[in-house]
Amino acid sequence: MREMEWPPARGGAGVLIDRQRLNARRLGGLGQTLISGDLDMGVAALTPGAPMLGLYALAPESAHALRVGRASALLVTPAPLSVLEGWRDGWCATSVDDAWAAVEISGADAVQALMQATSANLASGSPSAAVLVFGLRGLLARTASGFRVHVESPWLETLLAWLDGV
């Protein structure tokens, strides 16, 4: 019967898990734009100078792009962009502000959580930030205090359930 008693979803921005050794908070207010095609042109047009980051690269507070594949990236900005969606000059932009959730994980147990989250060799790096993390497709970046995972919003509660078990 326990499977019929679900706790309320924790989808809002702010602190989602607050324990002595592990914290998880959903970053609210970020802009997230999916870019396809010529990534250099797209990033330069929307956020000139923003770096393109691969797997577990240190993410700055400023605008940056997390490479998904050869011809796609998630552009992360401090605030949502007003983007004219569609193709132009070899690249396409699509606002996915609500479609992806960004969760920052920190604390003394963050390293243990990351070891359980993925079997990827984070030290070897990869041009793509895409990885299976907590059994989900996500984008993984390092932060000053731990790490950040971007997952499709419907999978947020699944990610949090994993973290509850750490």
QUIBELJO-V255765 format. One record per run of one state. SS is the DSSP state (H for helix, E for strand, C for the rest). FROM is the first residue (numbers start at 1). LEN is the number of residues. Records with the same first field share a line. If there is no record, write none. Layout:
BEGIN
SS: FROM-LEN, FROM-LEN
END
This chain:
BEGIN
C: 1-1, 5-9, 19-4, 27-4, 38-1, 47-4, 54-4, 59-5, 70-2, 78-8, 89-2, 96-4, 107-3, 118-12, 134-2, 143-3, 165-2
H: 2-3, 39-8, 110-8, 153-12
E: 14-5, 23-4, 31-7, 51-3, 58-1, 64-6, 72-6, 86-3, 91-5, 100-7, 130-4, 136-7, 146-7
END
